[in-house]
């Protein structure tokens, strides 16, 4: 894993994969140097906390995490560790979504349905689950996955980063497949999904995958429809049938989440946040925030920096 420096427009550095990698495994202690540093997740991540305890803050939610626990992070989410004891140990399996979404001709090995049918990765919230009876199974899977990664990956450059060659991806993806299926049995009970045609579900998932990565561009629904080779009306109907929500409403929610992240986790002036989110002016941004939240950007910033604790649990 590589950590990209903050850009002039972003201020929140992003964790990304380099060297052509699409999947990696890392094991580390959450040391003092990690505490308080804010990062934007650039990939999907399964994080297994198997030692000690720690405090995780992700998109305004605060989690007191006890080991053993499973944490699921989605691309775009902003997080930081605010506390950890000396025994806190984590193993992280990170992977790019195109492993799932690309066709086999482009190198995709698993279908998007596997990832998005599981109630684990939620761009609108973080999944943190304390594990009881399945802890030994998940721990063995993470340790085996880490061992195989070290055997099959290759050193990259002069640093500690390693790259998994494409022809070895299938081995690690087999572990990932099993880990996702095991993890799905741990997630909190949720309402049954809304019935919808399979094509609607798939199109809705693909729309959300693209939109999560491009929220700052504030693209209209028509641009996503063109990207997915359908008409805007077709995309709107499919997403509404699959989720009960229109694409434009979902894009507004994602933009509001990004606004909350930047107000709570950076010291950017409101004018700079507005510019980064592609608003014409700070006053336009303030009006938009008030319409959607009933609060001013300043009030959102104060609220985001004074969140109550959210404890992990089954």
C-alpha positions in Angstrom: 0.0 0.0 0.0 1.2 3.5 -0.8 0.1 6.7 0.8 -0.3 9.6 -1.6 0.6 13.1 -0.3 -2.2 15.7 0.0 -2.8 17.6 -3.2 -3.2 21.3 -3.4 -7.0 20.9 -3.7 -7.5 17.9 -1.5 -5.7 18.3 1.9 -6.8 14.8 2.8 -4.1 12.3 1.6 -5.4 9.2 0.0 -4.2 5.6 0.4 -3.7 4.1 -3.0 -2.1 1.1 -4.7 0.8 1.6 -7.0 2.8 -0.6 -9.4 -0.3 -2.0 -11.2 -1.4 -3.8 -8.0 -5.2 -4.5 -7.5 -4.9 -6.4 -4.3 -2.6 -6.4 -1.3 -2.3 -7.7 2.3 -0.6 -5.8 5.1 -0.1 -6.6 8.8 1.0 -3.9 11.3 0.7 -2.4 14.7 -1.2 0.9 15.1 1.7 2.8 16.4 1.9 6.2 17.9 2.9 7.7 14.5 -0.4 6.5 13.0 -2.6 8.2 15.6 -4.5 11.3 14.6 -3.4 11.1 10.9 -6.4 11.5 8.5 -6.5 9.4 5.4 -9.0 8.8 2.6 -9.4 5.2 1.6 -8.7 4.6 -2.1 -9.9 1.0 -2.3 -12.2 -1.5 -0.5 -10.6 -2.8 2.7 -11.3 -5.6 5.1 -9.4 -4.8 8.3 -9.0 -7.5 11.0 -8.2 -6.1 14.4 -6.7 -9.1 16.3 -4.9 -7.6 19.3 -5.6 -4.8 21.8 -8.2 -2.1 21.3 -8.4 1.1 19.4 -10.6 4.1 18.6 -11.5 4.6 15.0 -13.2 7.7 13.6 -14.6 7.3 10.1 -16.8 9.9 8.4 -17.9 11.4 11.6 -18.7 8.2 13.4 -16.6 7.1 16.4 -16.0 3.4 17.1 -14.5 1.9 20.2 -13.1 -1.3 18.7 -12.2 -4.3 20.7 -10.3 -7.3 19.3 -11.3 -9.4 17.6 -13.2 -7.2 15.2 -13.8 -6.8 11.5 -13.9 -3.3 10.0 -15.0 -2.7 6.4 -14.0 0.5 4.6 -15.3 1.7 1.2 -13.4 3.9 -1.4 -13.7 7.5 -0.5 -14.3 7.1 3.2 -12.2 9.3 5.5 -10.8 7.8 8.7 -8.2 8.1 11.4 -7.1 6.2 14.5 -7.4 8.5 17.5 -6.3 6.0 20.2 -4.7 2.5 20.5 -2.9 0.5 23.1 0.5 -1.1 22.6 -1.0 -4.5 21.7 -3.2 -3.2 18.9 -2.5 -5.3 15.8 -4.3 -5.2 12.5 -4.2 -7.1 9.2 -5.6 -5.4 6.2 -6.7 -6.9 2.9 -7.3 -4.1 0.3 -8.6 -4.5 -3.2 -9.6 -2.5 -6.2 -13.2 -2.7 -7.3 -12.2 -3.4 -10.9 -11.3 -6.9 -9.9 -15.0 -7.4 -9.5 -16.4 -5.1 -12.2 -14.3 -5.6 -15.2 -15.2 -8.3 -17.6 -12.9 -11.3 -17.9 -11.4 -9.9 -21.2 -10.2 -6.9 -19.1 -8.9 -9.0 -16.3 -11.9 -9.0 -13.9 -12.1 -12.3 -12.0 -15.2 -12.0 -9.8 -18.6 -10.6 -10.5 -19.7 -7.3 -8.9 -22.7 -9.1 -7.3 -20.4 -10.8 -4.8 -19.2 -7.5 -3.5 -22.4 -5.5 -3.4 -24.9 -8.2 -2.4 -23.0 -8.4 1.0 -24.1 -5.9 3.5 -20.6 -4.9 4.5 -19.3 -2.1 2.3 -21.5 1.0 2.7 -20.3 4.4 1.4 -22.9 6.0 3.6 -21.5 4.3 6.8 -18.8 2.1 8.3 -19.3 -1.5 9.2 -17.5 -2.5 12.5 -18.4 -6.0 13.9 -17.1 -7.6 17.0 -16.5 -11.3 16.3 -17.3 -14.1 18.7 -17.7 -17.7 17.6 -16.3 -17.2 14.1 -13.1 -15.4 15.3 -10.8 -18.5 14.9 -12.0 -19.1 11.3 -11.5 -15.5 10.2 -8.2 -15.2 12.0 -6.9 -18.3 10.2 -8.1 -17.0 6.8 -6.4 -13.6 7.3 -3.2 -15.2 8.4 -3.2 -17.7 5.5 -4.0 -14.9 3.1 -1.1 -12.8 4.4 1.3 -15.7 4.2 0.3 -16.5 0.6 0.6 -12.8 -0.3 4.1 -12.7 0.9 5.0 -15.8 -1.0 3.4 -14.7 -4.3 4.0 -11.0 -4.3 7.2 -9.3 -5.6 9.2 -6.4 -4.1 8.5 -3.0 -5.7 11.2 -0.4 -5.8 13.4 0.2 -2.8 10.6 0.5 -0.3 8.6 -2.1 1.6 5.7 -2.1 -0.9 5.1 -5.3 -2.7 3.1 -6.0 -5.9 1.0 -9.1 -6.6 1.4 -10.1 -10.3 -1.9 -10.5 -12.2 -1.3 -14.2 -12.8 -1.3 -14.8 -9.0 -4.4 -12.8 -8.3 -6.7 -15.8 -8.5 -5.1 -17.4 -5.5 -5.7 -14.4 -3.2 -9.1 -13.8 -4.7 -10.1 -17.3 -3.6 -9.3 -16.4 -0.1 -11.1 -13.1 -0.5 -14.2 -14.8 -1.8 -14.3 -17.1 1.3 -13.6 -14.2 3.7 -16.4 -12.1 2.3 -18.8 -15.0 2.6 -17.7 -15.6 6.2 -17.9 -11.9 7.1 -21.4 -11.6 5.7 -22.7 -14.0 8.4 -21.4 -11.5 11.0 -23.1 -8.3 9.7 -26.1 -6.9 11.6 -29.5 -8.1 10.4 -30.9 -5.8 7.8 -34.2 -5.6 6.0 -34.6 -7.9 3.0 -33.5 -6.2 -0.2 -36.2 -4.7 -2.4 -37.1 -7.1 -5.3 -35.8 -5.9 -8.6 -34.8 -7.3 -11.9 -31.2 -8.5 -12.0 -30.2 -6.0 -14.7 -31.5 -3.2 -12.5 -29.4 -4.3 -9.6 -26.3 -4.7 -11.7 -26.7 -1.3 -13.4 -27.4 0.4 -10.0 -24.2 -1.1 -8.5 -22.1 -0.1 -11.4 -23.5 3.5 -11.2 -22.6 3.7 -7.5 -19.1 2.3 -8.1 -18.4 5.0 -10.7 -20.1 7.8 -8.7 -18.2 7.0 -5.5 -14.9 7.7 -7.3 -16.0 10.9 -9.0 -18.1 12.7 -6.5 -16.0 15.9 -6.6 -16.6 16.3 -10.3 -20.4 16.7 -9.7 -21.2 15.1 -13.0 -24.9 15.0 -14.1 -26.8 11.8 -14.3 -26.6 12.0 -18.1 -22.8 11.6 -18.0 -23.0 8.4 -15.9 -25.7 7.1 -18.3 -23.4 7.7 -21.2 -20.5 6.0 -19.4 -22.8 2.9 -18.8 -24.1 3.0 -22.3 -27.8 3.6 -21.4 -30.1 6.6 -21.6 -30.6 8.8 -18.5 -34.2 7.7 -18.2 -33.2 4.1 -18.3 -30.6 4.6 -15.6 -33.0 6.6 -13.4 -35.7 3.9 -13.7 -33.2 1.1 -12.9 -31.7 2.8 -9.9 -35.1 3.7 -8.5 -36.5 0.2 -8.9 -33.3 -1.3 -7.3 -32.9 1.1 -4.4 -36.0 3.2 -4.2 -33.9 6.3 -4.8 -33.1 8.3 -7.9 -29.5 8.7 -9.1 -29.6 12.4 -8.6 -30.7 12.0 -5.0 -27.9 9.5 -4.3 -25.4 11.9 -5.9 -26.6 14.7 -3.6 -26.2 12.5 -0.5 -22.6 11.6 -1.6 -21.7 15.2 -2.1 -23.1 16.1 1.3 -21.1 13.3 2.9 -18.0 14.8 1.3 -18.8 18.2 2.5 -19.2 16.9 6.1 -15.8 15.1 5.8 -14.0 18.3 4.7 -15.7 20.5 7.3 -15.1 18.2 10.2 -11.6 16.8 9.3 -9.8 19.7 7.7 -9.2 23.3 8.6 -10.1 24.4 5.0 -12.0 27.7 5.0 -15.6 27.4 3.9 -14.7 29.2 0.7 -12.1 26.6 -0.1 -14.4 23.7 0.7 -17.0 25.3 -1.7 -14.4 25.6 -4.5 -13.2 22.0 -4.0 -16.7 20.7 -4.3 -17.2 22.8 -7.5 -19.7 25.4 -6.1 -19.6 28.8 -7.8 -19.3 30.6 -4.5 -19.2 30.1 -0.7 -22.7 31.6 -0.5 -24.1 29.2 -3.0 -22.5 26.3 -1.0 -23.9 27.7 2.3 -27.4 27.9 0.8 -27.1 24.3 -0.5 -25.9 23.0 2.9 -28.7 24.8 4.7 -31.4 23.4 2.3 -30.1 19.8 2.8 -29.3 19.9 6.5 -31.0 22.9 8.1 -27.6 24.1 9.3 -24.8 26.4 8.2 -21.4 25.0 7.2 -19.9 26.4 10.5 -22.6 24.5 12.5 -21.8 21.3 10.5 -18.1 21.7 11.3 -18.8 22.1 15.0 -21.2 19.2 15.0 -18.7 17.0 13.2 -15.9 17.7 15.7 -18.1 16.9 18.7 -19.5 13.5 17.7 -20.7 11.1 20.4 -19.2 7.6 20.6 -20.5 4.8 18.6 -19.5 1.4 20.0 -18.9 -1.7 17.9 -21.1 -4.7 18.3 -22.9 -7.5 16.6 
